[in-house]
Amino acid sequence: MAVVLHALAPYLIQTIKDMAEDELRVLLGVSSAIEKLGKKMGKMEAYLADAKRRRIDEPVVQGWVNELKGAIFARSIGKRIKALDARLDDISKEMSTFGFLKLNSYKVKTLTSEATPHSRVTTSLIDESAVVGDAIQVDTRALVQVLKADEPTTILVVSIVGAGGMGKTTLAKMICNDRDIEMTFRSKIWLSVTERYEEDKLLSSAIAQAGGAKDIVNGDKQILTKTLADVLSSTGKFLLVMDDIWSELPWTDVLQSPFMEAARNQPQSRVVITTRNESLVKHMGTTYHQHHVKPLGDEDAWALLKNQLRPQAVGSVSDIDHLKHIGMRIIRKCDGLPLSIKAVGGLLKTKKENKNDWMGVLDAPAWSTDKTHHDLNSALLLSYEDLSPPLKQCFLYSSLFPKSKNLRMKNIVSMWMSEGLLHVSHDDRVRWKETEEIGMYYYRDLIARNLIESDVTEVLDGSVARMHDVVRSFAQHMAKEEALVIQQGQISPQLASSKFRLLSIESVESESSLVVLPDWSSISGKQELLRTLIIHGRIKFEPRDSSLSIFPSLRALYVLRAEMDRFVDSLSKLKHLRFLRLIGTNISRLPDDIDDMKFLEYITLEDCSNFHGHLPRSILKLERLRHLSFVDTKFTIPKGLGGLENLRTLQEFSVQVDGEWCSLQELGTLSHLRDLALLGLEAVPDASLAAEAKLHSKEQLRNLWVTVGEKIVVAEPAAVEWEAADCQRVEEVFDQLCPPCNLEGLFIFSFIGRRPPRWMCTYGAVDLDSLTGLEMISLPFCTQLPNGLCRLPTWRTLFSVLLQPSSM
């Protein structure tokens, strides 16, 4: 994560605010030193841009930049402020030996963002802006004919081969959505495989897409394999698409057996793979047809570039044709690679549509970067250099997450916040009410610039995105001095020899395997500056490794599937931790002294089945807590939750009637809530208690989930004999949960009332003009829909499943 000097001032200010009292006492009397330090950094700032460009090709310059970074990111700034001042003197003297240029001495116009990019909401699984020209249409038709051909019963594999970012996935989507394919194959299965795949998830996803059960919880491979073979054998001819496959193992070890067995009953079924490896299909043990994706021709490349500009162009698309002579010179530098063209398009979308701005892009120094670095893409480097300093850091930070994981806006923004990456200058024209809003703006900016891709298969609002693996490799290369990504089950020697601020450890083994991570204790004392730790995969630690205290500066901890319970007692030693997210771990409790983590702002436990349920009473002392989320993890909160007035998110809050635990009426004082999920509303004994929650007065509330039962499910509520009195009481409780205006998402599950809440029955009873998403799922006794839904001006999605009325 490249250091940007003018971003350091707010970092210093925030650090001082966050210091413990004893550290503040050390700082007393050094305000003049801080002022002097700021002036010194200001003098060096003008030369840093040249240093950052030259460090890519000149190892000596890289050493100087590392020295500067080592000086700035000292952990105890309060104790080392004067030493830092002297050290910067030495670094400044050394700077003169490199002959750096001041940024404003470049003849090339500095690239600046003057327009505000906006993300584009897509309503199709195919990114229509990426489909241009006749070539892809011709390729689609040709491959469709191959897949439809009357071949022997052995499965025919069509292999789509090309470099990263060449458009393999787009072509596969075109084929999958072709009308003839729809009519030929009764079942279509799309699996995103990547380097790290999970056997049980591949099989479960294939079963669900083929029409089998969607909620299989048995992860036994043998059972899943037989289930898939049985489902496919009964559905008719099927088409399997394996996107982004890196080896033959997902096929030979996981999917070949059930698919080949089913193909004996369903001849002429087919498989499509996308891969960079030309020889891979030869090892799959079946007949195949191979297709190489070619670079875009000039006219198709120009059409793709114009498609990227369409959302921001003033007037018709043809308005930029007067710049075609410059645009063609730009896209020829992209070598026909769609990913590069989209990146340049995202950059040009932020520029004025005039000759000067486009020439600034054409003549940018990034195009002449040494191409010997295989992870460097000139178009991506150009886009990266155009980012603001904070946005650069957010972009590079996002590359820490594995390919298989989505970048969910809420999570990534929370982690950016924990790292102190979200800030704007005092004279910024945008005034933010919440720091999260800055992060959301950054996130959508990265989507608009095509540096991350909105995942329309998940949501339509752009709140879930992915990072293309070519972009991820580029970002990891740019951040390599400060961030380390380990993709094997062992500690890298680099951890014992270099200091990092960001660390991501990923098991590349199948989820059915358990990777033992050795020598965790060997890095003790080596990574005291580490601020973010991400552990992803079925990783187990050595018995002697039982403490996280070797990372005293940690700000964010994200663990998925790995062993975690042994580290519970050491969690409270992470005094600077802001963000804690644990998914599918074996954690059984939170530390009793969790209040020692005074800066903790985000706590999320998801699918942690071993968790005992009761939160420690000391959690009520975490005054900075903004996010408390327990999904598919049973928990109860001690009475007194209403004192955590900074809470923005509360999920999934199960209603309690026991006086020892937090009850529904305590929500009344939580005026800053933005996301709220309420479970078990059938347990509320009287509607007046629901009224005390004061949902209607929570003006910042944006998303509300309400359900009967202990879980949010998309099926009929558990077989319970509901009495008429129960149904009436639930109706009255829901009547009192009237949401505020500005609500954007409303989700009602397992509602046992016979009529909708009264505030939904009369148009105008409550202002829902901001509603963009409404889900009403599993309403077994309800016989009517709310009135006036068709008059909501902005809603995008309505998923309503009205189950047949049942007997009570």
NUVOMAR-31369 format. One record per residue (C-alpha): residue number from 1; x, y, z. Coordinates in steps of 0.001 Angstrom, whole numbers, plus 500000, padded with zeros to 6 digits. Example, Ala and Ser with C-alpha at 12.3 -4.5 7.8 and 13.67 -1.06 7.14 Angstrom:
# residues 2
1,512300,495500,507800
2,513670,498940,507140
This chain:
# residues 808
1,500000,500000,500000
2,501892,502954,498689
3,502473,505660,501250
4,501086,509080,500358
5,502588,511829,502448
6,499758,514310,502349
7,497451,511593,503681
8,499616,511261,506790
9,498367,514348,508648
10,494844,513009,509326
11,496382,509655,510183
12,498582,511300,512810
13,495659,513260,514241
14,493513,510142,514534
15,496375,508173,516059
16,496842,510818,518736
17,493128,510711,519517
18,493256,506951,519855
19,496278,506771,522149
20,495987,505698,525736
21,496416,508352,528428
22,499986,507377,529238
23,500951,507803,525581
24,499247,511190,525492
25,501321,512325,528443
26,504417,511473,526452
27,503165,513703,523657
28,502625,516765,525849
29,505013,519502,524863
30,505847,518185,521392
31,503233,520102,519382
32,505968,522271,517890
33,507800,519127,516825
34,504690,517875,515070
35,504336,521193,513224
36,507971,521042,512170
37,507499,517461,511065
38,504522,518426,508890
39,506517,521111,507087
40,509339,518670,506442
41,506990,516096,504952
42,505364,518770,502819
43,508710,519558,501187
44,509259,515881,500352
45,505752,515289,499061
46,506303,516876,495648
47,509032,514364,494857
48,507256,511241,496022
49,505202,510696,492838
50,508391,510446,490784
51,509917,508100,493369
52,506866,505825,493275
53,507028,505586,489472
54,510761,504898,489420
55,510651,502317,492219
56,508961,499887,489804
57,512087,499646,487658
58,514905,500804,489971
59,515653,498644,493054
60,517793,501398,494628
61,514851,503802,494549
62,512701,501042,496033
63,515078,500891,498980
64,514721,504626,499577
65,510913,504414,499461
66,511001,501521,501928
67,513173,503580,504267
68,510647,506413,504094
69,507759,504040,504812
70,509599,502477,507698
71,510073,505906,509215
72,506452,506995,508854
73,504692,503861,510069
74,506246,503575,513450
75,503803,502040,515924
76,504349,504298,518940
77,504355,507659,517216
78,503907,509431,520529
79,507219,508062,521813
80,509175,508408,518605
81,508077,511756,517204
82,511411,513464,517772
83,513413,510495,516519
84,511199,510478,513440
85,512013,514130,512781
86,515740,513399,512819
87,515319,510329,510658
88,513415,512285,508011
89,516330,514732,507909
90,518635,511890,506877
91,516156,510522,504311
92,515670,513998,502845
93,519418,514399,502362
94,519609,511038,500651
95,516765,512071,498339
96,518991,514555,496544
97,521195,511733,495218
98,518360,510309,493117
99,517515,513496,491219
100,513766,513117,491686
101,511580,515498,489740
102,508903,517616,491333
103,505512,516425,490193
104,504673,519790,488649
105,507841,519736,486552
106,506498,516990,484300
107,505540,518212,480850
108,502663,515767,480803
109,499410,517133,482155
110,498730,515735,485619
111,495802,513348,485553
112,493054,514567,487830
113,489502,513437,488372
114,487093,516303,487847
115,483928,514374,487121
116,482187,512192,489664
117,481747,508648,488332
118,478632,506681,489178
119,478089,502949,489183
120,475715,501512,486617
121,472944,499207,487766
122,472775,496114,485556
123,469644,494030,485144
124,471125,491085,483233
125,473586,488340,484105
126,475619,489443,481073
127,477432,492766,481205
128,475956,494160,478007
129,478624,496879,477802
130,481270,494144,477342
131,479506,492582,474324
132,480635,494423,471199
133,481217,493759,467528
134,480581,490843,465234
135,483478,488648,466369
136,481936,487574,469665
137,478596,486956,467957
138,480295,484779,465347
139,482219,482873,468025
140,479038,482363,470025
141,477110,480942,467090
142,479973,478643,466108
143,480383,477198,469588
144,476622,476835,470034
145,476581,474671,466916
146,479433,472564,468295
147,477534,472027,471553
148,474326,471105,469705
149,476016,468689,467312
150,474977,465038,467356
151,478085,463536,468938
152,478673,460169,470635
153,477442,459695,474185
154,480841,460607,475691
155,480657,464138,477105
156,482129,466682,474737
157,484159,469443,476396
158,484432,472844,474742
159,487546,474639,476021
160,487641,478442,475723
161,491270,479501,476050
162,492830,482946,476356
163,494941,485271,478466
164,493557,486843,481629
165,491144,489648,480820
166,490684,488506,477205
167,486912,487986,477506
168,486616,484217,478059
169,483910,484534,480705
170,481891,486976,478588
171,481893,484511,475689
172,480865,481659,477994
173,477956,483750,479316
174,476876,484559,475766
175,476788,480835,474995
176,474985,479955,478212
177,472255,482533,477536
178,471840,481727,473836
179,468279,480887,472815
180,469249,477642,471081
181,471157,476532,474173
182,468099,477308,476293
183,465981,475090,474050
184,468541,472275,473738
185,469553,471757,477355
186,466996,471190,480072
187,469481,472005,482815
188,472349,474542,482894
189,474929,474680,485657
190,477432,477506,486075
191,480336,476918,488469
192,483009,479519,489172
193,485978,477335,490047
194,489187,479424,490405
195,492458,478097,491811
196,490981,477457,495237
197,487818,475425,495042
198,485742,473706,497694
199,484609,470225,496730
200,481421,470184,498798
201,480388,473627,497585
202,480968,472728,493920
203,478810,469633,494306
204,476108,471394,496361
205,475907,474285,493903
206,475633,471894,490961
207,472843,469983,492709
208,470875,473169,493427
209,471261,474509,489878
210,470211,471164,488418
211,466945,471355,490338
212,467853,469426,493472
213,467655,470544,497085
214,469039,474054,497680
215,469887,473601,501348
216,471869,470371,501558
217,473814,470470,504806
218,475509,467075,504567
219,479010,467771,503261
220,479912,464094,502731
221,481475,463884,499266
222,480141,460419,498489
223,476572,461387,499309
224,476789,464649,497375
225,478272,462862,494357
226,475473,460298,494238
227,472833,462975,494745
228,474199,464998,491832
229,474302,461958,489548
230,470697,461107,490443
231,469442,464660,489900
232,471182,465041,486538
233,469997,461641,485353
234,466387,462735,485760
235,466514,466270,484341
236,467253,465740,480644
237,470282,466904,478669
238,472469,469209,480716
239,475189,471810,480130
240,477943,472377,482697
241,480034,475564,482551
242,483230,475589,484622
243,484517,479149,484618
244,488131,480049,485399
245,489494,476522,485824
246,493221,476265,486562
247,493759,472502,486651
248,491939,469338,485643
249,491440,468299,489284
250,487998,469905,489827
251,486831,467751,486921
252,488769,464513,487444
253,488512,464458,491260
254,485070,465957,491828
255,482690,466360,488911
256,483661,463767,486311
257,482167,460771,488112
258,478613,462128,488633
259,478497,463843,485237
260,479733,460827,483294
261,477287,458573,485113
262,474420,460953,484365
263,475539,461301,480734
264,474887,457618,480181
265,471226,458389,480850
266,471331,461808,479193
267,473475,461485,476051
268,474714,464613,474253
269,475166,466496,477510
270,478052,468952,477324
271,480734,470759,479326
272,482226,474220,478691
273,485395,475379,480460
274,487229,478709,480427
275,490938,478568,481161
276,494312,480150,480475
277,495914,476715,480174
278,495794,475422,476604
279,496831,471883,477508
280,494455,471467,480447
281,491577,470004,478445
282,493841,467224,477159
283,494078,465862,480709
284,490318,465758,481276
285,489995,462342,479655
286,487222,463050,477171
287,486682,464304,473643
288,487045,468038,473289
289,486887,471056,471033
290,489195,474008,471697
291,488542,477656,470912
292,491097,480454,471313
293,489761,483907,472154
294,491453,486512,469995
295,492261,490141,470867
296,489671,492707,469846
297,490040,494393,466496
298,490253,498162,466332
299,486575,498838,465635
300,485346,496385,468260
301,487801,497874,470751
302,486478,501373,469989
303,482904,500140,470457
304,483839,498619,473825
305,485477,501872,474918
306,482384,503860,473952
307,480200,501438,475913
308,482212,502192,479045
309,481618,505912,478564
310,477918,505633,477836
311,476657,506143,481430
312,478577,509417,481771
313,478449,510775,478230
314,476486,513959,477657
315,473960,513425,474893
316,474248,510483,472517
317,477156,508084,472330
318,478213,509602,468994
319,479181,512792,470851
320,482656,511363,471468
321,483266,510334,467880
322,485149,513590,467362
323,487762,512138,469753
324,488018,508813,467922
325,491430,509632,466430
326,492823,509954,469966
327,490757,507083,471342
328,492085,504696,468695
329,495653,505562,469644
330,494794,504895,473298
331,493134,501526,472749
332,495971,500302,470513
333,498170,500613,473578
334,495808,498080,475232
335,496765,495340,472732
336,493138,494347,472160
337,492689,493201,475783
338,489084,493910,476884
339,490071,494233,480555
340,492590,496962,479725
341,490117,498782,477478
342,487494,498735,480225
343,490030,500081,482718
344,490931,502948,480372
345,487226,503547,479757
346,486644,503811,483498
347,489417,506392,483651
348,488165,508421,480669
349,484710,508442,482262
350,486155,510753,484929
351,487610,513171,482350
352,486117,515932,480289
353,485308,514996,476718
354,487894,517222,475135
355,491203,516850,473323
356,493397,518027,476199
357,492085,515505,478742
358,492231,512598,476302
359,495741,513554,475187
360,496746,513592,478850
361,495707,509940,479041
362,497405,509052,475756
363,500741,510605,476753
364,500796,509415,480370
365,504164,507969,481540
366,502461,504753,482698
367,502355,503457,479119
368,506160,503340,479000
369,506589,501276,482179
370,509029,498375,481931
371,506969,495404,480677
372,509303,492791,482204
373,507098,492684,485293
374,504397,490195,484287
375,501950,491450,486927
376,502098,495016,485589
377,499434,496093,483131
378,499987,499578,481702
379,496281,500379,481499
380,495753,499331,485115
381,498814,501317,486198
382,497416,504358,484408
383,494054,503933,486158
384,495765,503365,489497
385,497888,506513,489239
386,494746,508556,488623
387,493199,507518,491936
388,493228,509857,494900
389,495695,508845,497664
390,493016,507369,499976
391,491333,505541,497098
392,494664,504011,496065
393,495040,502528,499522
394,491458,501212,499516
395,491972,499615,496099
396,495198,497870,497101
397,493658,496745,500394
398,490853,495004,498483
399,493351,492694,496782
400,493969,490847,500069
401,490774,488834,499712
402,490822,485435,497950
403,489458,485098,494440
404,486598,482968,495658
405,485262,485653,498001
406,482934,488484,497129
407,483782,492030,498138
408,480669,493000,500054
409,480433,496725,500430
410,479490,496717,504122
411,482400,494472,505076
412,485116,496070,502982
413,484078,499584,504003
414,484221,498540,507653
415,487757,497238,507178
416,488812,500416,505357
417,487489,502342,508351
418,489404,500180,510810
419,492610,500935,508906
420,491927,504682,508955
421,491782,504893,505158
422,488580,506911,504892
423,489110,510637,505049
424,488609,513681,502836
425,490173,517114,502890
426,488475,519913,504798
427,487685,521792,501607
428,486119,518760,499913
429,482891,519722,498229
430,481106,516670,499586
431,479915,516785,503158
432,479480,513370,504738
433,477161,512547,507609
434,478814,509203,508328
435,482316,507909,507705
436,480739,504816,506139
437,479284,507049,503439
438,482792,508014,502359
439,483627,504326,502058
440,480492,503631,500040
441,481460,506473,497707
442,484970,505012,497299
443,483534,501548,496673
444,481189,502763,493933
445,484004,504836,492464
446,486106,501664,492062
447,483157,499972,490325
448,482676,502945,488016
449,486360,502820,487096
450,486077,499050,486333
451,488701,498226,488972
452,486185,496013,490742
453,483162,494457,489045
454,479631,494591,490390
455,478334,491035,490831
456,474834,491146,489359
457,474271,487479,490175
458,474118,488455,493863
459,472337,491822,493986
460,471258,494586,491656
461,472397,497534,493742
462,476157,497090,493334
463,476721,496220,496995
464,478519,492991,496069
465,481538,493032,493771
466,484479,490935,492651
467,488025,491762,491669
468,489256,490219,488424
469,492294,488030,489029
470,494407,490119,486637
471,493495,493256,488594
472,494164,491435,491875
473,497624,490329,490714
474,498423,493899,489679
475,497259,495328,493011
476,499194,492745,495007
477,502312,493597,492995
478,501894,497301,493769
479,501425,496561,497480
480,504111,493909,497810
481,506381,495865,500161
482,503632,496290,502760
483,501211,493437,502077
484,501874,489711,501901
485,499443,487141,500491
486,500294,483525,501311
487,498428,480863,499361
488,499793,477712,500893
489,499550,476063,504267
490,502853,477238,505666
491,504422,480375,507079
492,506395,482253,504433
493,510087,482923,505192
494,509347,486556,504330
495,507466,486919,507611
496,510686,486344,509534
497,512760,488728,507407
498,510457,491599,506405
499,507870,493666,508218
500,504365,493911,506790
501,501274,495915,507610
502,498828,493559,505894
503,498826,489751,505852
504,496462,487334,504124
505,496871,483575,504587
506,494813,481316,502353
507,494640,477554,502162
508,494559,476495,498517
509,493536,472994,499474
510,490035,471659,499104
511,487699,472438,501970
512,487570,468729,502751
513,491215,468897,503785
514,492630,470343,506975
515,495864,472291,506621
516,498177,472534,509616
517,499977,475867,509747
518,503401,475324,511343
519,505798,477725,512995
520,503267,480427,513867
521,505344,481232,516942
522,508473,481616,514807
523,507410,485100,513752
524,506930,486339,517307
525,508439,489814,517572
526,508781,490094,513796
527,505386,491496,512828
528,504628,493976,515581
529,503492,496521,512948
530,500888,494216,511367
531,497510,495973,511187
532,495300,493571,509187
533,495246,489765,509362
534,493028,487656,507076
535,492973,483861,507492
536,490917,481926,504948
537,490446,478164,504774
538,490454,474999,506841
539,493619,475908,508716
540,494669,474401,512021
541,497508,475648,514203
542,500247,473910,516131
543,499427,473228,519822
544,501978,475795,521016
545,500361,478546,518932
546,497610,479891,521166
547,498029,483656,521245
548,497473,486581,518916
549,499503,488894,521124
550,502398,488657,518651
551,500401,491186,516601
552,500007,494063,519107
553,499132,496663,516437
554,496348,494665,514799
555,493369,496749,513655
556,491380,494189,511652
557,491019,490419,512092
558,489045,488394,509526
559,488937,484599,509915
560,486938,482206,507734
561,486730,478471,508468
562,490045,478342,510347
563,490519,477224,513938
564,489809,480097,516314
565,488679,478949,519755
566,492225,478589,521090
567,492815,482315,520529
568,489798,483594,522508
569,491711,484509,525662
570,494309,486461,523687
571,491747,488521,521772
572,491485,491078,524553
573,495240,491712,524251
574,494630,493276,520835
575,494199,496757,522300
576,493997,498488,518924
577,491558,496092,517233
578,488643,497799,515492
579,487251,495032,513273
580,486517,491394,514195
581,484797,489100,511696
582,484656,485320,512208
583,482848,483011,509769
584,482407,479259,510155
585,484983,479021,512938
586,484916,476847,516060
587,484861,479807,518456
588,482706,479047,521504
589,482695,482379,523337
590,483993,485933,523438
591,486502,486918,526153
592,485030,488063,529455
593,487369,491067,529426
594,486348,492170,525947
595,485946,495682,527320
596,489757,495946,527286
597,489402,496290,523506
598,488277,499879,523896
599,488467,500753,520187
600,486430,497778,518929
601,483781,498951,516474
602,482759,495886,514446
603,481894,492399,515703
604,480517,489795,513310
605,480109,486077,513976
606,478526,484045,511194
607,477789,480323,511078
608,479710,479688,514311
609,477741,476689,515593
610,479935,476118,518679
611,479202,479550,520117
612,477643,479239,523576
613,475179,482056,523059
614,475619,484528,525924
615,477689,487630,525286
616,479866,488807,528186
617,478347,491634,530191
618,481499,493689,529649
619,480530,494104,525988
620,478183,496871,527135
621,481265,499007,527929
622,482362,499143,524272
623,481129,502662,523671
624,482584,502808,520145
625,480723,499691,518960
626,478983,500407,515644
627,478269,496964,514255
628,477035,493892,516140
629,476050,491026,513862
630,475456,487358,514677
631,474192,485443,511623
632,473266,481765,512021
633,474924,482005,515422
634,472776,481916,518538
635,473424,484700,521019
636,471815,486723,523755
637,472757,490219,524873
638,472806,491274,528528
639,470335,493912,529558
640,471682,497399,528896
641,472132,497339,525116
642,470395,500696,524899
643,473546,502311,526251
644,475494,501461,523069
645,474212,504551,521304
646,476772,504375,518470
647,475307,501148,517067
648,474589,501330,513338
649,473991,497611,512702
650,472244,495006,514860
651,471751,491514,513397
652,470216,489031,514142
653,468556,490275,517345
654,466365,487588,518868
655,463564,488961,521025
656,463876,488027,524706
657,461281,488125,527459
658,463616,487156,530314
659,464375,490223,532430
660,468083,489295,532633
661,468601,489731,528892
662,468086,492576,526477
663,464500,492994,525322
664,462854,494661,522333
665,462035,497939,524074
666,465747,498647,524702
667,466090,499434,521007
668,464216,502677,521598
669,467368,504671,522417
670,469396,503385,519448
671,468716,506309,517141
672,471646,505752,514744
673,470645,502274,513554
674,470937,501766,509779
675,470470,497984,509512
676,468267,496015,511912
677,467183,492350,511867
678,464593,491211,514427
679,463927,487504,515028
680,461413,485597,517137
681,458752,488294,517148
682,456123,485723,518126
683,457667,485866,521618
684,456614,489492,522207
685,453781,489182,524763
686,452233,492594,524131
687,452222,494978,521150
688,452986,497921,523444
689,456515,496543,523920
690,457063,496667,520157
691,455921,500282,520148
692,458672,501121,522672
693,461278,500076,520090
694,460396,503364,518282
695,461297,502169,514805
696,459316,504995,513207
697,461640,507595,514767
698,464909,506014,513564
699,465485,508359,510647
700,468763,506722,509615
701,467308,503204,509336
702,467823,501918,505784
703,467221,498139,505940
704,464806,496229,508167
705,464400,492440,508465
706,461560,491047,510599
707,460593,487418,511069
708,458733,484922,513187
709,460976,482104,514406
710,464657,481803,515315
711,466019,482007,511756
712,465365,483907,508558
713,464225,481198,506144
714,462761,481216,502658
715,460371,478356,503302
716,457201,477787,505262
717,457699,478256,509008
718,458412,475146,510999
719,455432,472896,511561
720,453919,474668,514539
721,450289,474581,515554
722,449541,478302,515648
723,446501,479385,517589
724,444276,482181,516302
725,445344,484277,519302
726,449012,483870,518332
727,448323,485080,514825
728,446370,488081,516061
729,449084,489044,518548
730,451759,488860,515821
731,449581,491084,513616
732,449370,493658,516400
733,453120,493487,517071
734,453900,494082,513387
735,451435,496985,513392
736,453710,498699,515934
737,456900,498104,513927
738,456131,500915,511528
739,459403,501889,509813
740,460608,505447,509225
741,460715,507286,505935
742,463937,506826,503937
743,463761,503047,504450
744,465328,501405,501385
745,464943,497681,502064
746,462079,495887,503847
747,462179,492108,504307
748,459366,490170,505990
749,459751,486426,506554
750,457559,483706,508062
751,454752,486115,508891
752,451826,484213,510486
753,449336,487067,510442
754,446211,486868,508292
755,446622,490404,507004
756,449660,492626,506322
757,450654,495224,508929
758,448223,498144,508918
759,450880,500646,507856
760,451269,498613,504633
761,447568,498389,503884
762,446844,502044,503211
763,448947,504000,500745
764,450288,507091,502453
765,449990,505734,505982
766,453773,505666,506040
767,456163,507296,503579
768,457859,504458,501678
769,458876,506497,498658
770,462543,505594,499186
771,461875,501848,499172
772,463929,500073,496499
773,463637,496473,497702
774,460714,494597,499226
775,460621,490900,500065
776,457661,489121,501629
777,458413,485428,501880
778,456553,482607,503623
779,453180,484027,504590
780,451149,480865,505222
781,447930,482489,506461
782,447991,485877,504736
783,445272,486266,502107
784,446060,489707,500682
785,448946,491854,499488
786,449517,495394,500756
787,447686,498112,498853
788,449526,500697,496801
789,452704,498763,495985
790,452441,499677,492310
791,452645,503359,493252
792,456026,503110,494930
793,458232,505249,492666
794,461661,503684,493160
795,461311,500032,494156
796,463329,497638,492025
797,462674,494190,493431
798,459644,492401,494817
799,459914,488733,495738
800,456640,487507,497177
801,455896,483901,498026
802,452385,483542,499396
803,451994,480005,500669
804,448554,478482,500647
805,446573,479244,503808
806,447000,476521,506382
807,444680,475341,509081
808,445313,476820,512492
